[in-house]
Amino acid sequence: MIHLRNVWRAAIALALVGCLATGCARTYAGPKTLAAVAAVLLVGGGTTWVVGERQNHAGTANLGLVTTVIGFGAAIGAAGWLAASAACEEDPDCPRGEECKEIPALPGRVPYKQCMRRPVP
């Protein structure tokens, strides 16, 4: 019965890792990958920490605590990296892949802005 429970937990953990890895596709792959690694470190470190505390293994608990702190730092780093990456490329007034361009107007009139497809480099 205990062996079946451990297999079930391992299957859930692997499914979670697979779901996190699929989020790394397409845009912003670097920050998303770092966030996935951070999530794995947080979950694994937290689990190791709890198991170490419950079984009175100070070394295991300390390892779990350190892993959790590293995962937390990686999550903060991934959030900052994603924010810095998106701030330079995204325009809040236009859909993804488009940018806001100012369209000139006749003299004396106010120019207007329009969302246009971003040129491909």
C-alpha positions in Angstrom: 0.0 0.0 0.0 2.8 2.4 0.9 4.7 1.5 -2.3 1.6 2.3 -4.4 1.3 5.7 -2.7 4.9 6.5 -3.4 4.5 5.6 -7.1 1.4 7.8 -7.3 3.3 10.7 -5.8 6.2 10.2 -8.2 3.8 10.1 -11.1 2.2 13.4 -10.0 5.6 15.0 -9.5 6.7 14.0 -13.0 3.5 15.2 -14.5 4.0 18.6 -12.8 7.5 18.8 -14.2 6.2 18.0 -17.7 3.5 20.7 -17.4 6.1 23.2 -16.2 8.4 22.4 -19.1 5.7 22.9 -21.7 5.3 26.5 -20.6 8.9 27.2 -21.8 7.9 27.2 -25.5 7.8 30.2 -27.8 8.3 33.8 -26.5 10.4 34.5 -23.4 11.8 30.9 -23.2 14.7 31.9 -21.0 12.7 33.5 -18.1 10.0 30.7 -18.4 12.7 28.0 -18.1 14.2 29.7 -15.1 10.8 30.0 -13.5 10.2 26.2 -14.1 13.5 25.3 -12.6 12.6 27.6 -9.6 9.3 25.9 -9.2 11.0 22.5 -9.2 13.5 23.7 -6.6 10.8 25.2 -4.4 8.6 22.0 -4.5 11.6 19.6 -4.1 13.3 21.7 -1.5 10.1 22.2 0.5 9.3 18.5 0.4 12.9 17.6 1.4 12.7 20.1 4.3 9.4 18.7 5.6 10.6 15.1 5.3 13.8 15.9 7.1 12.0 17.7 9.9 9.5 14.9 10.4 12.2 12.2 10.5 14.5 14.2 12.7 17.3 14.3 10.1 19.0 17.7 10.5 21.1 17.3 7.4 18.2 16.5 5.2 16.1 19.4 6.6 19.0 21.8 6.1 19.5 20.7 2.5 15.8 21.2 1.9 15.9 24.6 3.5 18.8 25.7 1.3 17.2 24.3 -1.9 14.0 26.2 -1.1 15.8 29.4 -0.6 17.7 28.9 -3.9 14.4 28.2 -5.6 12.8 31.3 -4.1 15.7 33.4 -5.4 15.5 31.9 -8.8 11.7 32.7 -8.9 12.4 36.3 -8.1 15.1 36.4 -10.7 12.8 34.9 -13.3 10.1 37.4 -12.6 12.6 40.3 -12.9 14.0 38.9 -16.1 10.6 38.5 -17.7 9.5 42.0 -16.7 12.6 43.5 -18.1 12.2 41.5 -21.4 8.6 42.3 -21.9 8.9 46.0 -21.0 11.0 46.7 -24.0 8.9 44.7 -26.5 5.3 45.0 -25.5 2.9 47.9 -26.0 0.0 47.9 -23.5 -2.3 49.6 -26.0 -1.8 47.1 -28.9 -2.1 43.3 -29.3 1.0 41.1 -29.1 3.1 41.4 -32.2 2.0 45.0 -33.0 3.3 48.3 -31.9 1.8 51.8 -31.6 2.9 54.2 -34.4 2.1 57.8 -34.7 0.4 58.7 -38.0 1.2 62.2 -39.2 -1.7 64.6 -39.7 -2.3 67.7 -41.8 -0.7 70.9 -40.4 -2.7 72.3 -37.5 -4.4 68.9 -36.8 -3.5 66.4 -34.1 -1.7 63.3 -35.2 -3.2 60.0 -34.1 -1.8 56.7 -33.1 -2.5 53.3 -34.7 -1.5 49.8 -33.9 0.6 48.3 -36.7 2.3 45.0 -37.2 5.9 45.0 -35.9 8.5 44.7 -38.6 10.3 41.3 -38.7 14.0 41.7 -38.2 
